[in-house]
Amino acid sequence: MDKMTETEMRDYIAAVDLEGITLTYSGRVAARIILERRKDWTASHELMLSRILNGVEKLPHKLGRLVNKTRLGAAIELARKLTRGTRRNQKRRARAKARAARAAA
C-alpha cells in the first residue's frame, strides 16, 4: 500500500478531536463499504456500521481499529498523528476543568 499523503487523508477525514472522528462524505462511503464486508466479524463492526448508516456525525476512535489495513485506516492513523498535540491539549484542559469542579464542590 502506498504511503498516505495529507491531501489524500483530507479526502476521508474532516476532523479528529478528543470526542471522535468526523468523516467526509467519501470517508463515510468508504467506511460503509468496508464495514458491510466485515459486518459478520464482531458486534463492534455491526455497531459501527449502524452508526454510519444512521448518520452519527462523530464516530469513536475505535473506527481506526475496525478499518485497519485499508486506505481509510491509513488516513485515520495519519490524522491521529497530525492532531496528537491538539488532542493532548484538549485532554489537559478537560482534566483542569474537572479538577476545578471537584475543588469547588
Sequence and secondary structure as in RCSB ss.txt:
>XXXX:A:sequence
MDKMTETEMRDYIAAVDLEGITLTYSGRVAARIILERRKDWTASHELMLSRILNGVEKLPHKLGRLVNKTRLGAA
IELARKLTRGTRRNQKRRARAKARAARAAA
>XXXX:A:secstr
     HHHHHHHEEEEETTEEEE HHHHHHHHHHHHHHTTT HHHHHHHHHHHTT SEE TTHHHHTTTSHHHHH
HHHHHHHTHHHHHHHHHHHHHHHHHHHHH 
